[in-house]
């Protein structure tokens, strides 16, 4: 690599030295490999962090849903039973929507990371 900077009769030594070109090529390939490794590491870290955030959001929503369910778990009348069934249906719809949102957000993040 240091031969690259050396001057030979006013011209870079690399232009006339096959060993100099080999050094430049080796340096370039090592640099590209390191950049690819860093990029892969950053993608992995981003995905891991995203997974943690999504898991905590999911856990919070589950907790809220179970709190609502436990409050409505013993209906005293037919009206309350129907209300509880409607809330359960709504909870299923919320979970499905959450799954769709998570998949969409994950796809967006991955597409941005690949761009």
RAKALIN-V785529 format. One record per pair of residues at least 24 apart in sequence whose ideal C-beta (glycine too) atoms are under 10 Angstrom apart, sorted by the first residue. I is the first residue (numbers start at 1). J is the second residue. D is the distance in whole Angstrom. If there is no record, write none. Layout:
BEGIN
I_J_D, I_J_D
END
This chain:
BEGIN
1_26_8, 1_27_5, 1_30_10, 39_113_9, 42_113_8, 43_109_10, 43_110_8, 43_113_5, 43_114_8, 46_109_7, 46_110_9, 46_112_9, 46_113_6, 47_106_8, 47_109_8, 47_110_8, 47_113_8, 49_109_10, 50_102_9, 50_105_8, 50_106_7, 50_109_6, 50_110_9, 50_113_10, 51_106_9, 53_105_10, 54_98_9, 54_101_10, 54_102_6, 54_105_8, 54_106_8, 57_98_8, 57_101_10, 57_102_8, 58_95_9, 58_98_7, 58_99_9, 58_102_8, 61_91_9, 61_94_7, 61_95_8, 61_98_6, 62_91_10, 62_95_9, 62_98_10, 64_91_9, 64_94_9, 65_90_9, 65_91_5, 65_92_9, 65_94_7, 65_95_8, 66_91_9
END
